């Protein structure tokens, strides 16, 4: 999805359509996913996935490439519809009230879309405008995310001149601009150097104290460093769900990466076997 398609989603002030049905699926869960499936033609990308995420929980979403992580996250945010199943966020059904759900979510997609001809400051002001922030509220929101994401030195640069790390941090800042109740982050440390990765992990852990956060990663040490819980998905199905330390103990070596390899299938090994 390109930046300009992403930016077309407007967040208007006031109520949503009177025809939008709000259904509180679970009082205890901020995010609730029920039997979620998604097919692309004959390919079943997500197969009957169910889980809940509560306030104060940081959920690491793990899986091999092509396991269905990004597709699941796009369905949670309402960017693509499920083939079957339901998702609620903050008590709102994603299919019935997609704008209401998007108001409550901060989303960092895998591709980190943006307007590359904008300066960092202009892009963040634009993101705040799109979220209905104005005046002092907009200025305060921009200052907050600039500080959180350490963007002070690049505010005047156009996004197309940024390093991959700074570009990713700029897009993370837009996901945080409205201080959402829910964060959906698809590989939020992609392209960052080791120091920047540490800063983002620390930020996620701190924000997770009063938000519901789901983030995907291929780096297992990030899960152990930042997450209160981990789900491992393989071939569109959940194959493990628990605290990182608990999952690690299921391996004979006591290591999460060994447990991960023991329950997921490798396309490379299957190609060799064939």
C-alpha positions in Angstrom: 0.0 0.0 0.0 1.5 3.3 -1.0 1.7 6.4 1.2 -0.9 8.3 -0.7 -3.4 5.5 -0.4 -2.7 5.3 3.3 -3.1 9.0 3.7 -6.6 9.1 2.1 -8.1 7.5 5.2 -9.6 10.6 6.9 -10.3 10.8 10.7 -13.2 13.2 11.0 -14.3 14.7 14.2 -17.6 13.8 15.8 -19.5 10.6 15.6 -19.5 7.9 13.1 -22.4 6.9 10.8 -25.7 6.2 12.6 -25.8 2.9 10.6 -22.5 1.7 12.1 -23.2 -1.1 14.6 -21.0 -1.1 17.7 -20.7 -4.5 19.3 -18.8 -5.1 22.5 -17.5 -8.6 22.0 -15.5 -8.8 25.2 -15.3 -6.4 28.1 -11.9 -7.6 29.2 -10.1 -7.6 25.9 -9.0 -4.4 24.1 -8.3 -6.5 21.0 -10.3 -9.6 20.3 -9.8 -11.8 17.3 -12.3 -14.6 16.7 -11.7 -17.4 14.1 -10.1 -15.1 11.7 -9.3 -16.4 8.2 -8.1 -14.8 5.0 -7.8 -16.4 1.5 -6.2 -14.9 -1.5 -7.6 -16.9 -4.3 -6.7 -20.6 -3.6 -4.1 -19.6 -1.0 -5.3 -19.7 2.7 -3.0 -17.1 4.3 -4.7 -17.0 7.7 -6.6 -20.0 9.0 -8.9 -19.7 12.0 -6.8 -17.5 14.2 -8.2 -16.5 17.6 -6.6 -14.5 20.5 -7.1 -11.5 22.8 -4.9 -8.7 23.9 -5.6 -6.7 27.1 -4.5 -3.2 28.3 -1.0 -3.4 29.7 0.0 -6.3 27.4 2.7 -6.3 24.8 2.2 -9.2 22.4 5.0 -10.3 20.2 3.7 -11.8 16.9 6.3 -14.3 15.6 6.4 -16.5 12.6 8.5 -17.4 9.5 8.2 -15.4 6.3 4.7 -15.9 4.8 3.2 -17.3 8.0 0.3 -14.7 8.0 1.6 -12.1 10.5 1.2 -9.0 8.4 -2.1 -10.2 6.9 -3.5 -10.7 10.4 -2.3 -7.3 11.5 -3.9 -5.7 8.4 -7.2 -7.3 9.2 -7.0 -6.1 12.8 -6.5 -2.6 11.7 -9.3 -2.8 9.0 -7.1 -2.3 6.0 -8.2 -5.5 4.5 -11.4 -7.4 5.2 -11.3 -11.0 6.5 -12.7 -13.9 4.5 -14.4 -15.0 7.7 -14.2 -14.4 11.4 -14.5 -11.2 13.5 -12.2 -8.6 15.1 -13.1 -6.0 17.8 -10.9 -3.2 19.0 -11.9 -1.3 22.1 -15.3 -2.9 21.9 -15.9 -1.8 18.3 -16.4 -4.3 15.5 -13.8 -3.6 12.8 -16.2 -4.5 10.0 -19.1 -2.5 11.3 -17.2 0.6 12.5 -13.9 0.8 10.7 -13.4 4.6 11.3 -14.1 4.3 15.0 -11.6 1.5 15.2 -8.9 3.5 13.3 -9.3 6.4 15.7 -8.2 4.2 18.5 -5.3 2.5 16.7 -1.8 3.6 15.9 -0.5 1.5 12.9 3.0 1.1 11.6 2.7 -1.0 8.4 5.6 -3.1 7.2 6.4 -0.8 4.3 6.2 2.4 6.5 4.4 4.6 4.0 4.9 8.3 3.9 5.0 11.4 1.6 8.7 11.4 0.6 8.6 15.0 -0.7 7.5 16.3 2.7 9.8 17.4 5.4 9.7 15.4 8.6 8.0 18.3 10.5 5.4 18.8 7.7 4.6 15.1 7.6 4.1 14.9 11.4 1.9 18.0 11.3 -0.1 16.5 8.4 -0.5 13.2 10.4 -1.8 15.2 13.4 -4.2 17.1 11.1 -5.5 13.7 9.8 -6.1 12.6 13.4 -8.2 15.7 14.1 -5.6 17.5 16.2 -5.3 21.3 15.9 -3.7 24.3 17.7 -2.0 23.7 21.0 -3.0 20.0 20.9 -1.3 19.5 17.5 1.9 21.3 18.7 2.1 19.3 21.8 1.5 16.0 20.0 4.3 16.8 17.5 6.7 17.8 20.2 5.9 14.6 22.1 6.6 12.2 19.2 9.7 14.1 18.1 11.1 13.5 21.5 10.0 9.9 21.8 11.4 9.0 18.4 14.5 11.2 18.6 13.8 13.1 15.4 15.1 16.5 16.5 18.1 16.5 14.1 16.1 15.7 10.9 12.9 17.8 11.3 13.8 20.1 8.3 14.9 17.2 6.0 12.6 15.8 3.3 11.8 12.2 4.0 13.4 11.0 0.7 16.8 12.2 2.1 16.5 10.2 5.3 18.4 7.0 6.2 16.2 3.9 6.4 16.4 4.1 10.2 15.2 7.7 10.4 12.5 7.1 7.8 11.2 4.2 9.9 11.3 6.3 13.1 9.3 9.1 11.3 6.6 6.6 10.4 6.6 5.2 13.9 6.1 8.8 15.1 3.0 9.2 13.0 1.6 6.0 14.5 2.0 7.6 18.0 0.8 11.1 17.2 -2.7 10.8 18.6 -1.6 8.8 21.7 -3.8 5.8 20.7 -5.1 3.1 23.1 -3.9 0.4 20.7 -0.6 0.0 18.8 -0.2 -2.4 15.8 3.5 -2.3 14.8 4.8 -4.4 11.9 8.5 -4.9 12.4 9.0 -1.6 14.2 12.8 -2.0 14.5 13.4 -2.8 10.8 16.4 -0.9 9.5 17.5 0.5 12.9 21.0 0.2 14.3 21.6 -1.6 17.6 21.3 1.5 19.7 18.1 2.6 18.0 16.6 -0.9 18.3 17.3 -0.8 22.1 15.6 2.6 22.3 12.5 1.4 20.4 12.3 -1.8 22.5 12.5 0.3 25.7 9.8 2.7 24.3 7.5 -0.2 23.5 7.9 -1.8 26.9 7.2 1.6 28.6 4.1 2.3 26.4 2.9 -1.2 27.0 2.2 -0.4 30.6 -1.1 1.4 29.7 -1.8 0.4 26.1 -2.5 -2.8 24.2 0.4 -3.5 21.8 0.9 -6.1 19.1 4.2 -6.1 17.2 5.7 -8.5 14.7 9.3 -9.3 14.5 11.8 -11.9 13.2 14.2 -11.0 16.0 13.5 -13.4 18.9 15.6 -11.4 21.4 13.2 -8.5 20.9 10.4 -10.6 22.2 12.3 -11.6 25.3 13.3 -8.0 25.9 10.0 -6.2 25.3 7.0 -8.6 25.4 4.8 -9.9 28.1 3.5 -12.5 25.8 4.3 -14.1 22.5 2.2 -15.9 19.8 3.9 -18.0 17.2 2.1 -18.4 13.9 3.0 -20.9 11.1 1.2 -21.5 7.8 -1.6 -19.2 9.0 -2.3 -21.0 12.3 -1.3 -20.3 15.9 1.1 -23.0 17.1 2.1 -21.5 20.4 0.9 -18.8 22.8 2.5 -17.9 26.2 5.0 -15.7 28.0 8.4 -15.8 26.3 10.1 -17.4 29.3 7.4 -20.1 29.4 7.8 -20.9 25.7 11.6 -21.0 26.0 11.3 -23.6 28.8 9.4 -25.9 26.4 12.7 -26.3 24.5 15.3 -28.9 25.8 17.9 -26.1 25.6 15.7 -23.5 27.4 16.1 -21.1 24.4 13.2 -19.4 22.6 14.9 -19.6 19.2 15.3 -23.4 19.5 11.6 -23.7 20.5 10.6 -21.6 17.6 12.5 -23.8 15.1 11.1 -26.9 16.7 7.4 -26.0 16.0 7.7 -24.1 12.7 8.4 -25.5 9.3 11.2 -24.3 7.1 10.5 -23.7 3.4 14.2 -24.3 2.7 14.2 -27.7 4.3 11.0 -28.7 2.5 12.5 -27.6 -0.9 15.6 -29.7 -0.2 13.5 -32.7 0.8 11.4 -32.4 -2.4 
